[in-house]
């Protein structure tokens, strides 16, 4: 694909800079006094401390007015105005630098380093008066800017209007999105803080952060369709993990009392604004605990995330304000579903569930299992209506092959899902540690696979062998980090909290020009 006119001009500028002996991509370090935001704060406190400072960043706008120019520089701390005057600015001893280099060859998008002194303009804007300037990286592709408006005079009040708002472009070209949309960068800063809060919370309780295999001989720990790859030396197929549960429980067998992992998991399923084939989970397993204890820990953990990120138990999510004040509602799975259907469902068989699914216009797959039908009904009728944080307790045993049967109630297991804003955020069990019962559950999954269920679990003989050595009573928790980040940053799509979400291939097979 040929270059646009603007791109061709930038390639010409690159060649001419090289011809003048100026490297458009120098290798040496550039000394920094600080970020624009830090220096602005310093200047507010003590202007004399900013008489000789240096910054580096990207040109976001420039207004050339003969012998002087105003430039807006963007770095990771924000933006700051630069004032360049022909008789002040140089590169080394080159007093013609302003006319011969800056005006002719430097463009919006170029990365530069500047040194000078800070002052306040007549309009009150903190500005850096540049004495020396160095080109650090020549941008060969223009940023997508629709128009620029600027007030007269010293350049204060100039505004850039960016056109980079199309979601598909933003997700495909996240690097441009991050340059142009500062609020996007803040989402990912908040996501990182979220992970740090969880890690600090668990480390403070002496739980051990571990790593488990991503490439696995068998997929397990959840009901999902795996991605398959092939190891040529071992001459065997391997699977990208769909969950790390079975490996973490092996570590509990081995004697650790509490282990956790932030894991990249992969599920070969559909994509939506709540689903990405590659996603992040935090899974925690603690010995000698049950799911009631884990619910309390979950409430405290997310409360700590809210305190650090928002300083409040109330946050805005879309057009709603959600209150996370304790205690959170707890409700039985069947109670919710029976309230919505108006029928008693405990002990119902496939025919009754299929009838209900059709009543609610749900598409029922052929040979749908009881677990699939219950999940479909609950996801359609109940989950979207749970806005405030709610622990849904005691799921049907058919839905939970790895959870322990309830100590008092037949047909359900000791499990909770935390649902908020209509979506599952967390999932937790009192873990099944009876190897005989676990084998029966695995066999039931194999039977479902024979009937065409591509998400059924495999028979994991090594995991059963580990359980046979004895796993203490244990509670496990999985938190969907991406969905929790969506909540905490008021993002409506999972793609908004992933740097590089999975996308369909572009039709041309090549990236589109901006």
ChimeraX attribute file (.defattr): number of C-alpha atoms within 10 A of each C-alpha:
attribute: neighborCount
match mode: 1-to-1
recipient: residues
	/A:1	6
	/A:2	6
	/A:3	11
	/A:4	12
	/A:5	9
	/A:6	12
	/A:7	15
	/A:8	14
	/A:9	15
	/A:10	20
	/A:11	17
	/A:12	14
	/A:13	20
	/A:14	20
	/A:15	14
	/A:16	15
	/A:17	17
	/A:18	13
	/A:19	10
	/A:20	9
	/A:21	8
	/A:22	15
	/A:23	16
	/A:24	20
	/A:25	14
	/A:26	12
	/A:27	9
	/A:28	7
	/A:29	7
	/A:30	14
	/A:31	13
	/A:32	13
	/A:33	14
	/A:34	15
	/A:35	19
	/A:36	23
	/A:37	15
	/A:38	12
	/A:39	23
	/A:40	22
	/A:41	12
	/A:42	15
	/A:43	19
	/A:44	13
	/A:45	10
	/A:46	10
	/A:47	16
	/A:48	13
	/A:49	14
	/A:50	19
	/A:51	14
	/A:52	15
	/A:53	19
	/A:54	23
	/A:55	23
	/A:56	25
	/A:57	24
	/A:58	23
	/A:59	22
	/A:60	24
	/A:61	19
	/A:62	21
	/A:63	16
	/A:64	13
	/A:65	13
	/A:66	10
	/A:67	12
	/A:68	17
	/A:69	19
	/A:70	22
	/A:71	22
	/A:72	23
	/A:73	27
	/A:74	23
	/A:75	18
	/A:76	14
	/A:77	14
	/A:78	13
	/A:79	18
	/A:80	22
	/A:81	24
	/A:82	23
	/A:83	25
	/A:84	25
	/A:85	19
	/A:86	18
	/A:87	14
	/A:88	16
	/A:89	26
	/A:90	22
	/A:91	16
	/A:92	11
	/A:93	9
	/A:94	12
	/A:95	15
	/A:96	14
	/A:97	21
	/A:98	23
	/A:99	17
	/A:100	11
	/A:101	19
	/A:102	19
	/A:103	15
	/A:104	12
	/A:105	18
	/A:106	20
	/A:107	22
	/A:108	19
	/A:109	22
	/A:110	22
	/A:111	23
	/A:112	19
	/A:113	20
	/A:114	24
	/A:115	22
	/A:116	22
	/A:117	19
	/A:118	24
	/A:119	19
	/A:120	14
	/A:121	14
	/A:122	10
	/A:123	11
	/A:124	9
	/A:125	15
	/A:126	20
	/A:127	21
	/A:128	31
	/A:129	24
	/A:130	23
	/A:131	21
	/A:132	21
	/A:133	22
	/A:134	20
	/A:135	21
	/A:136	21
	/A:137	19
	/A:138	22
	/A:139	21
	/A:140	18
	/A:141	20
	/A:142	15
	/A:143	19
	/A:144	14
	/A:145	15
	/A:146	10
	/A:147	10
	/A:148	13
	/A:149	10
	/A:150	13
	/A:151	10
	/A:152	9
	/A:153	10
	/A:154	17
	/A:155	23
	/A:156	19
	/A:157	12
	/A:158	18
	/A:159	15
	/A:160	15
	/A:161	12
	/A:162	14
	/A:163	12
	/A:164	18
	/A:165	11
	/A:166	9
	/A:167	12
	/A:168	12
	/A:169	15
	/A:170	20
	/A:171	19
	/A:172	20
	/A:173	17
	/A:174	17
	/A:175	12
	/A:176	16
	/A:177	21
	/A:178	16
	/A:179	17
	/A:180	23
	/A:181	14
	/A:182	13
	/A:183	11
	/A:184	17
	/A:185	17
	/A:186	13
	/A:187	20
	/A:188	18
	/A:189	12
	/A:190	17
	/A:191	22
	/A:192	12
	/A:193	16
	/A:194	21
	/A:195	16
	/A:196	13
	/A:197	20
	/A:198	18
	/A:199	18
	/A:200	11
	/A:201	17
	/A:202	19
	/A:203	14
	/A:204	9
	/A:205	9
	/A:206	12
	/A:207	18
	/A:208	17
	/A:209	15
	/A:210	12
	/A:211	14
	/A:212	18
	/A:213	11
	/A:214	18
	/A:215	17
	/A:216	17
	/A:217	14
	/A:218	18
	/A:219	27
	/A:220	26
	/A:221	18
	/A:222	19
	/A:223	20
	/A:224	20
	/A:225	19
	/A:226	23
	/A:227	17
	/A:228	14
	/A:229	13
	/A:230	12
	/A:231	10
	/A:232	8
	/A:233	6
	/A:234	8
	/A:235	8
	/A:236	10
	/A:237	14
	/A:238	19
	/A:239	19
	/A:240	22
	/A:241	27
	/A:242	27
	/A:243	27
	/A:244	28
	/A:245	22
	/A:246	19
	/A:247	17
	/A:248	25
	/A:249	28
	/A:250	19
	/A:251	18
	/A:252	22
	/A:253	20
	/A:254	13
	/A:255	11
	/A:256	16
	/A:257	18
	/A:258	23
	/A:259	23
	/A:260	25
	/A:261	20
	/A:262	22
	/A:263	21
	/A:264	16
	/A:265	17
	/A:266	21
	/A:267	21
	/A:268	16
	/A:269	14
	/A:270	8
	/A:271	12
	/A:272	11
	/A:273	10
	/A:274	14
	/A:275	18
	/A:276	21
	/A:277	17
	/A:278	15
	/A:279	19
	/A:280	18
	/A:281	21
	/A:282	20
	/A:283	23
	/A:284	25
	/A:285	29
	/A:286	23
	/A:287	20
	/A:288	14
	/A:289	17
	/A:290	20
	/A:291	24
	/A:292	17
	/A:293	12
	/A:294	23
	/A:295	25
	/A:296	13
	/A:297	14
	/A:298	19
	/A:299	18
	/A:300	14
	/A:301	16
	/A:302	18
	/A:303	17
	/A:304	19
	/A:305	22
	/A:306	19
	/A:307	14
	/A:308	13
	/A:309	15
	/A:310	14
	/A:311	12
	/A:312	15
	/A:313	16
	/A:314	14
	/A:315	18
	/A:316	13
	/A:317	17
	/A:318	12
	/A:319	7
	/A:320	11
	/A:321	12
	/A:322	18
	/A:323	15
	/A:324	19
	/A:325	13
	/A:326	12
	/A:327	10
	/A:328	16
	/A:329	11
	/A:330	15
	/A:331	14
	/A:332	13
	/A:333	20
	/A:334	20
	/A:335	14
	/A:336	16
	/A:337	20
	/A:338	15
	/A:339	12
	/A:340	13
	/A:341	16
	/A:342	9
	/A:343	11
	/A:344	12
	/A:345	15
	/A:346	13
	/A:347	10
	/A:348	12
	/A:349	12
	/A:350	17
	/A:351	11
	/A:352	13
	/A:353	22
	/A:354	21
	/A:355	13
	/A:356	17
	/A:357	18
	/A:358	11
	/A:359	10
	/A:360	13
	/A:361	9
	/A:362	15
	/A:363	10
	/A:364	16
	/A:365	11
	/A:366	9
	/A:367	12
	/A:368	16
	/A:369	20
	/A:370	19
	/A:371	15
	/A:372	18
	/A:373	23
	/A:374	24
	/A:375	16
	/A:376	17
	/A:377	20
	/A:378	19
	/A:379	16
	/A:380	14
	/A:381	16
	/A:382	18
	/A:383	20
	/A:384	15
	/A:385	14
	/A:386	17
	/A:387	17
	/A:388	18
	/A:389	24
	/A:390	22
	/A:391	24
	/A:392	23
	/A:393	24
	/A:394	23
	/A:395	24
	/A:396	24
	/A:397	20
	/A:398	18
	/A:399	18
	/A:400	21
	/A:401	25
	/A:402	23
	/A:403	24
	/A:404	25
	/A:405	24
	/A:406	17
	/A:407	9
	/A:408	9
	/A:409	10
	/A:410	12
	/A:411	14
	/A:412	23
	/A:413	27
	/A:414	26
	/A:415	32
	/A:416	26
	/A:417	24
	/A:418	23
	/A:419	21
	/A:420	23
	/A:421	19
	/A:422	16
	/A:423	19
	/A:424	23
	/A:425	20
	/A:426	23
	/A:427	21
	/A:428	26
	/A:429	29
	/A:430	27
	/A:431	28
	/A:432	22
	/A:433	22
	/A:434	15
	/A:435	18
	/A:436	11
	/A:437	16
	/A:438	21
	/A:439	17
	/A:440	13
	/A:441	20
	/A:442	20
	/A:443	15
	/A:444	17
	/A:445	21
	/A:446	17
	/A:447	14
	/A:448	18
	/A:449	15
	/A:450	10
	/A:451	14
	/A:452	13
	/A:453	21
	/A:454	13
	/A:455	18
	/A:456	23
	/A:457	25
	/A:458	17
	/A:459	20
	/A:460	16
	/A:461	12
	/A:462	12
	/A:463	17
	/A:464	20
	/A:465	12
	/A:466	20
	/A:467	21
	/A:468	14
	/A:469	10
	/A:470	15
	/A:471	22
	/A:472	18
	/A:473	17
	/A:474	24
	/A:475	28
	/A:476	26
	/A:477	26
	/A:478	23
	/A:479	21
	/A:480	17
	/A:481	22
	/A:482	23
	/A:483	25
	/A:484	24
	/A:485	24
	/A:486	21
	/A:487	21
	/A:488	20
	/A:489	22
	/A:490	17
	/A:491	17
	/A:492	15
	/A:493	16
	/A:494	21
	/A:495	23
	/A:496	22
	/A:497	24
	/A:498	21
	/A:499	17
	/A:500	14
	/A:501	17
	/A:502	15
	/A:503	12
	/A:504	7
	/A:505	10
	/A:506	10
	/A:507	8
	/A:508	7
	/A:509	7
	/A:510	9
	/A:511	12
	/A:512	12
	/A:513	8
	/A:514	11
